[in-house]
Amino acid sequence: MFKFTKYFHKTLFLLIGLFVFIFPLFTLFKMSFEVDGNFSFSNFSTLFDSPRTLQAIENTLIIAFGSTLIAVSMGTVFALLVAYSNIRFKRLIELLVILPYVIPGYVVTLSWTSLFAGNSPINQFLRETGLPVVNMYSMGGITLVLGISNAAIVYLNLVDILRKIPKEQEWASKVAGYRMIETLRNVTFKMALPAVVSGIILAFLSSIDNFAIPATLGSPAGITVLSTYIYEKAIGFGPTSFNQAAVLSILLALIAFAGIALQWWILRKSVIFDSTRPDFEPRIVLLDNKRRLIQWFSILVLFLVNIVPLIVMLFSSFQSSYSPSIFGFGNMDLDNYQFILQTPSMYQGFLTSLGLAVAAILICIILSVWVMYYKLRHDKKATLPIELGASLTYSTPGIVLALSMIFYWSNVPNVYGTIRILLIAYVTRYMLILLRGSNTALLSVTIELEEAAMISGSKTIEKWHKIIIPIIKNQIFSSSFLIFTGAFTELSLSSLLIAANSKTVGLTIFNLQTGGDNSIAQAYSVILTIFIIALVLVRNHFEQKEMKKNE
Amino acid sequence: MSELTISNIVKYFDQTKALDNINVGVKENEFIAILGPSGCGKTTLLRSVAGFIEPTSGTIKFGEKVFFDNREAVPVEDRQLGMVFQHFALWPHMTTKQHLEYPLKSKQNKKRFDVAQRQEMVRHTLKLVELDGFENRYPNELSGGQKQRVALARAIVAQPKILLMDEPLSALDAHLKQTMVQEIKRIHHIMKTTILYVTHDQAEAMSLADRIIVMNKGKIEQIDTPYNLYHYPQTPFVAKFVSKAFLVEGNWEGDKFCPASAPDTTWQGAEVASYFKENKLYPVRPEELSLMTSSSTGKGLLGIVKDKQFLGRETRYMVDAVGKELEIISNSFHISEIDEKVYVTKH
């Protein structure tokens, strides 16, 4: 490689890393210390003097710890059952656990508020029997919905690791005289500890990062958490409200980075074992009666928690006017759906999000494959600024990133106020997932494979077309899928960065919800949910086909 | 006497019969190797004794203790066994010492031994496997041979009456294997415990075991001492798998055998098993044969040398004779060349 191209790449990567990923975050610091263009601490003191700020911090932490507790217990129990026991319907259980994670938060909240609406059968029953009604617009409601949504994070982190722990390691403990439950505690749990810790931290981060759930459930009840407080300040009109939002953002980002630092510190000594193949044989064999009991109880719980709210939402969406009972068939019609499909300001959101997500993914793919290929083949260090920057923007809570985007890109003409800023924000937010994906994918293209192609006379284009792309495409596809569901239904970035005529799906539903058009919001959520479930099923189908091909 | 008695064990995996009516009696302190090709059921048999697999029917008893009797199974943790696994199965989060203390701290062993005893047992075992000085190392800080020693030490530290070993040396290279074979023999000599040792390597089985169980397709082919297995195979499978013998066709007259293609030749065969006599076969091992360029007596099988490999101490000749490719091990490199005619005789 010529010296010139080497320096060219190095400089280019450094510039991208700094100007696209790192500098926007730094503008937050600048903003937070700025009062009327001068350096000052007064933004900090004003905010911390306000009891609302302290209340928001307290709420954030209570909700984060509470929901993490729910997520960890649910995620661990189901991961253990699916990975180790001999219960049946594991694919169904897995799908049910993951469902509230792939469905966006504002839809999950909407389904739960439908379930416990004033005219819902449950609350009617509670009212008639004189018991207090369930109010989802509360701390408890926010914690519950967040916990259930984040259970999937813990589950997905754990389930594969559990399968990969060699069963001989557990057998060795049983031979040594320990029962299965003791073995799980002494051996399995210890070996899975890194995955458990990652799961806990990720669930925690996800809950402080979440904007949709506290915004939809908290705002009506006057409950503020840091993410919604930042939003409130950012759209506020006070002379220093932007600066105060910056201060809050730094606070939230600090909590997030503290979590990541804690994870790194706990895991710094953990040994990563690489058993090559996951083992799908059941290790805890329950007798038939017990097995059936646990299996149907699990399905029942998951059905109640993750499906029933959606069904109630479905029924509610058929009502265009208030009705005393949501199951009254006489009041049902398709007016809401008709409205969505015929009003441009409604269906436009769907198309905008689709276009944005696809465009962001394409940019991420091209950039990350290029960067990672250069890293693996030419220079391990040159790409560091981009990788570092992408991890920073990925770990930064969405609302904080959105705010920094405003501050930073408003200095560049024709970005802020157009749809371009959203595209840039999506790329910065999700880049890391594809960087990691490309890295894994490209690692499987060993240099020998390329050399073989070149010896066979392939030109560079042919080599990529015939050798590299076919090998990496599955991994790239599955990373892209992860980004797609996130970016398509995204709310926290678009809530702040949206331009006048380019609403996303998330914002359309959010606005309907906060504007009180609940039944239209429900109908829209039903359409979105069906779309996402269809996507997940299509992906699972392809994944299975791929797995069969590899066997 | 605590004997291990395995009777009428049958195990089905779905429709396939993995174990077909297995009967074995193992004497106290005996070293038994279970030998067979992959898929022969040897691991299934070992895991049935350990309790990781429940047989479909049959009984497994150890002394007075019933491990398994027609669907009634004693759980693994209550069988008081020691076991060494194929890939060591060490716990990455425990040091060598913690590995050894682990079995001693189980409920039943806590009752059996007091603290001082347990400490002494750990110390003694560490010394036995020559790991003193490595107490505080984690598995990733140990070499392959050391890991194997930790795995072995963990299995024997609580002085189990039965020690199960599942291809314990297959993860080691050839040189280490040889050292570990000696180690295991030495430890068995000191420990005096019953050992069941699964392997597909017949040299390993022969050098270690008092008796070998040869298995094939879920059935026991023969149980015997290494010497007898080698010299007096009872079935064609054992003859081929253990003795590396060829089966030559011909006719038996009492204890005398005439190869079909050389009626003038007779081989003595008083000790050949009845199976071969009934099927008009004679199992002959490579080192029992020798080559001659011309037959002075007119006896021997006529053949053509197809290949000749110089192996150092000996030379391997591959000879086409009686319609088969015979392997002949000889001390001489200069008997004949490729494509030459030779006579194969048995001495």
Interface residues (C-beta under 8 A of the other chain):
Chain A: P166 E168 Q169 W171 A172 S173 K174 V175 A176 G177 Y178 R179 N186 V187 K190 M191 L193 V271 F273
Chain B: A50 F52 P75 V76 E77 D78 R79 Q80 L81 G82 M83 F85 Q86 H87 A89 L90 W91 P92 H93 Y102 P103 S106 K107 Q108 N109 Y138 N140 R154 A155 A158 L164
